[in-house]
Amino acid sequence: MILIKDGRVIDPKSRLDDNLDVVIQDNKIVKIGKYQRSDEYEDIIEAKGLIVAPGLIDVHVHFRDPGFTYKENISSGAKAAAKGGVTTVVCMANTNPVVDSTEILKYVLEQGKKTEINVLSVAAVTKGMSGKELTDMDELKKAGAVGFSDDGKPILDEPVIIQAMMEAKRLNVPLSLHEEHPSLVFNAGINQGAVAEKMGINGAAAAAEDVLVARDCMLAIHTGACVHIQHISSGNSVRMVRLAKEMGARVYAEATPHHFSLTEDSVLLKGSCAKVNPPVRTRKDRYEIIEGLKDGTIDIIATDHAPHSTQEKEKALTEAPSGMIGLETMLALGVTELVRKGHLSMLQLIEKMTLNPAGLYRMSVGSIEEGAAADLVIFDENEKWKVDKFVSKSCNSPFIGQELYGRVKYTICNGRIAYKDNLQKKY
């Protein structure tokens, strides 16, 4: 058994926020309350001054396996997740080959079982992510897909997206959508605006996102499907999601730490490490994303963890691939940019990183209660640290060198310690 002693236990499901002890036996939480230290515990974690929360759930990661394992693989991605306090991830399908068959899906899931966290996966909506013909969604769900996404590519054909929504509704799974119309994207990953003009290039217009978000919010109402708008970047899109929810749409919206932390000016400072699809945009867009997080329009925080090699990111800005890693800085950016600045309470932040993503993908994790899975993160909200070394295979982060608050001390998954910070403070 493990005793977590004297921590501030925060559970968004029950709204619990109190200094308590947590007892873990096998892979379950068996007791929450006040208990004496004793020899019956194999491990006692002294958590005074630390927060004990459900293990974080990141529903948007790219582990690049199969096909691009020089960037990341399932093992290294899982280690990066554990270091960041993440106990459950949902992998995207844009691998090589694409996860559009039960064979490739089973490979991802079997590799995931070899790691110390919970590795789940979506399957592609369309065969080869071509946007033309649906995969066998029924068979893929039976094989373990928790949802469907062509993330990385939008689905432009209206009959196809309507058919996909209707099938997703029948199967009671979410459809996660990357919303960027290519006709309005000239140089991907860089906002079409003042910074792009200064650099003498044309970027990706916010309208590229807005037009597809508007379409798919209305189609969600029409079909009754559960639709997940990924990595929202535009203030107009935030407002459209808010309206769609008021109209009764089953729409979840997701914001990434980079979209609530950065603006287009970051491209001038960080170059290709700040290049991402959809791009970080203006201060106004960032403000509206934060407002969407505050009022509940945006339900979920996820990373869109997208590793690339140093050689790829060292190419010219317009040639380098879009994307950045995010698992190891996710929690700290939330604490630094949202909680410490008064935008969200700690409970609200944890809710958007645990309970809400679990609800989207119909998971039975994301809470602290007796009988629940022993998936926990223990962290120091006040500890400052500098972003430098990563356990991910890649280091394409615009936050390198930045000082953040909120350091993960332990990650526990299925009752086992998956990560322990080597620099333990003495309490």
N, C-alpha and C positions, 0 to 999 in steps of 0.2 A: 504493500500500500504506500501511497504518497500523501503526505500532509502538506498543504500549502497554508502557511501560518500567517495570520494578521494582515492579509492583503485587503485592499479596497476592491470589493467584488462588485462589478458592474454587469448587469444582465439586461439587455434591452427588451427581452420578451416579457419579463415580470416587472420591469422598471426598478429592479433591485439596485441599490447603490449604498453599500454599508461595509464596514470593516468586519470581516468574517474569515473563517477558515474553510477550506475545501478539502475533502478527503476523496482520493481516487483509489479504486480497486479494480484490477484488471483493466478494462478499457472504458469504465463508466465512472461518473461522479456518483458517489454513494451517500455522502453526507455534506451538508452545508450548515455551519453554525460555529460554535466555539468548543475546541477540543484541546486536551492536554498533549504535550509532546510525550512520546513514549517509545520504547524499543520495538513496538509492533510495526512501526513505519520503516520501510526500507529506505525512504528518502524523505527528509523534511526540508521544504523550501521556505526560507525566511522571506516573507513578502511584505514586511512592514515598510510603508512608504511607497509601495508599488501598487499598480492597478492589475487586477486579475479580471480578464474579459474572455468571452468566447474566442476561440481561434478565428482569425480573419478568413474571409472567403473571397477569393478573387475570381470573378466569373469571366475574365477576359485576359487570357495569357496565350503567348505563342512560344511553345517549347521546341519548335523547329524539327521535330522528330516524328516521322522519318524525313530524310532528304536533305536537311540543312544542319546537320549536327555539328558542323564546325562553328556555328553561331551559338547553339545551345542544344542540350539533349534533355530527355525527361528526368534523368538523374540530377544533372546540374541545375536545371530549372527548379526541381523540388527542393534542393538545398538552398537556393536563393529564396524561395518562398518561406521555408522554415526560419531562415535568418530574419526575415521581415515580419514574422509573427503570423504567417498565413498557413493554415492547416488544410485548406481545401482549395483546389484550383479547377477551373474549367478551361480546357485547351481548345483552341480554335482549329479549324479544319484545313487551313491553307498550307498543308505540308506537301511533300512530293514523294509518293503520290498523294493526292487529295484524300481526305477521310470521307470518301463517298461510297465505301463498300464495308461490309461487315468484317472482312479480312483485315483492312487497315485499322478500323476502329478497335478491333480486338487486340491488335498489336499495341496500340497506344495504351489501352486499359491494362494489359498485362505488364507492360513496362512500368506503368504507374504503380502497380501493386508491389513492385520491388523497392519503392521509395518509402520514406518515413512519413509522408503526408497522404492525403486523399487526392488522387489525380483522376478527375472526371473529364469527359470530352463531349463536345457537340459533334455532329456530323454535318456535312455539307447539305445545303438546301437543294442545290442543283448538281447534276453530274459534271465532274471536272470543274465545278464552280464557273460554269459557262453562262449561267443565267437563262438557259434554254429549256432544259428538261429536268423535272424533279427526280431526286434520288428515291429509292424505296424507303420512305420515311418510316413505314410500319416495321419493316425488318430491322432497320437501324436502331429504332427505339428498343425493340426486343433484344438487340445485341448490346444495349447499354448506353446508347446516346441519350444525354439528358436534355437535349434540345437541338436546334438546327441553326446554322449560320454560314453564309458565304463571306464572312468578315474578310475585309481586304478589297472586296468588290461589291458594288451595289447590284441589286436585281432590277433591271430597267423595264423589263417586259411586264406590263400590267396583268395580262392573263396568267402569267407564271406566278407573280407574287400573290395574286388573289387565290390561285389554286394552292399555293404553299400555306397561306394563312388558314384556309379552310381545312387542310390536312393537319396542320399543327393544332387547330382547335379540336378536331376529332380525336387526336392522340393526347390532348391535354398537356402539351409541351410548349415552351416559348419559342418564338422566332426572333433571333437576334440579328439586327440589321446595321450594316455599314452604309451610311447615307451620304454619298458624294456623287453627283451627276458628272460624268467625265466631260461633257460638253462645256462645263463651266470651270474646269480645272486645266490650267495651262502649264504651270510648274507645280507638281504635287508637293505637299508638305510645307509650303510657304504661303502665308496669308496674302491674298490680293489686297494691297493697301499701301500705306505710306512707306513701310520698310522695304517692300518689294520694289516700289518705285525708286527708292533711294539706291537700291542695288541694280537697277536697270533691267529688272525681269518682271514678268507677269506671273502672278501666283494663282492660288486656288480661292475662288470667290466663296464667301459665306452662303451665297445663293445656291451653290452646288449642294450644300447640305439642306438648306431651307426647303427647296422644292420637293425633295424626296421625303423629308420629315412630314411636311404637310400632306403629301399624298398618302403616306403609310399610316399616319394618324387617322385620316378619314377612312381608309380601307380597314383599319382595325375596328372602327365603329361599325362599318358595313358587314364585316365577317364575324365579329365577336371574338377574334383571335387575341391571344396574349402576345403583344409585340414589345420588343426590347430595343430601344434606340441606343445604340452604342456610342461611346466617346463623344458626347454632345459638345459642340465647340462654339455655336452661334447663339447670341442672345435672342434672335428671332425664333430660332428653333426651340429654345427654352419656353418662350411665350406660347408657341404652337402646342407644345406638349401640355402646358398648363390648361389651355383651352380644351384640348382633346379630353383631358381627364375630367374637366367640368362637364363635358358632353357625355361622359360615361364610357370612354374608351379604356380598355385594359392595356394601358401603355406604361411600361417602366422606362425610366431614363437613367442613363449612366454618365457620370463625369469622371475624368481621370485626374490624378494629382497634378499632372502637368498643365491641364487646361484650367484648373482653379489656382495655379501657382504662377504661371508664366504669361507673358504677352509676346506679340510679334517681335518686340525689341530684342528678345532673347536670341533670335537668329543672328543678329549683329554681333552679339557677345559670344555665343557658343557655337555658331556655325551649324554644321550638319547634325550635331548632337541635339539641337533643338528643332530639327526638321522631322515632322510627324504628320501622319494622315488621320483625321483632318488636322490642319495646322492650328497652332496656338494663335489667337487672334488679338483683337484690340483690348484696351483696358475696359471699355464698355462691355464687350462680350464676357470678359473674365468676371466683371462685377455681376452681370446677369446670371452667370453660372452659379456664383456664390449665393445670389438671391434665390435661385432655384433650389439649391441645397438647403437653404434656411427654411423655405416655405413648404418643402416636401415635394415640389414638382420633380426634382431629381432625387430618385430613391436610393441610388447605388453609387458607391465609389469603387472603381476597378482600375487596374493599371494599364491595360493594353501592353503588357510587358512584351517588347519586340526587340530581341537581341540581333545585333549585326556585328560583323568583324571590324576591327580597327582599320584594316585595309579598305573595306567598303566605305566606311565613314570618312576616310581621308580623301576620297574623290572630290572633285569640284562640287559645289553645293547643289547645282541643278542635276548632277549625275549620281550623287550619293543616295542610297535608299532611305526611305522615311522610316522612323520608328526609334523608340528609346526603351531601355530597360526601366523597371519601376518597382519590382517586388520588394527590394531591400530598403526603399525609401518611402513606401506607401504610407505607413502609419505615421512616421515622423513628419511628413509633409502635411498630413491631416491635422496633427497636433499643432504644428508650427503655424500653418496658414489659416486654419479654421478655428481651432479651439482657443489658442493663445490670443488670437485677434478678436475673439468674442463673437464669431459668426455662428458657431455651433457649440452646444455643451458637449462634454466628453461622452455622455450617454448617446446623444444624437449622432456623433461621429461613429461610435462603435456600431450603432444600429445600421448605418449605411454601409458598413464593412462586414456585417455578419448576418443579422436577422433578415434584412431586406433582400440581399442576394440569395440567401437560402430560400426565401419565399418564391423568388422568381423561378428557380430551378427545382422547386418542390423537394428540397433537401430536409432531412431530419436533424440537421446540425444548426449551430448558430445561437445556442442558448446555454445558460448555466442553471441546471436544475437537477435534482436527484433523479438518477436513472438515465440522464442524458449522456451522450458520448463525451469522453474526457478529452475534448479538443479545446485548448486554452492558450492564451498568450498572457504573459506577465511582463509588464513594462514600466519604466520610470518616465513619467510624463515630463519631469523637470530636468532630466539629464541632457546636457548639450553634447553633441558629437559632430565631428566633421566627416562629410561623405568622402571616402577615399577608395578603400579596397572593396571588391565585390567577390562573392563566391559564384556568381553567374560566370559563364564562360566569356561573356562580353562586358564591356565597360562603357557602352554608348549612352551616357547619362549627362544631361545638361546641369545636373546638381553637384557634380564633382567639385570639391573645394568649399561647398556651402556648409555652414553650421546650422544644424537642425536640432529641435527639441523632441524628445521621445525616443528612448532607446529600449529595444527589446532585450529582455534578460533571459527569458525562457519561452520556448514554444513546446507545447505538449500536444501530441496527436495520438488518439486512440490509447491514452493512458501512458504513453512512453515519451520521454524527453527527446524531441527531435532537434532541438537547438538550445545551447546554453552559452550565454555571453561570457567570454573569457575574462573580461574586465569587470569583475563583480565589485560593486560598492559595498562597504561595510556599514551596516545599520545598527 
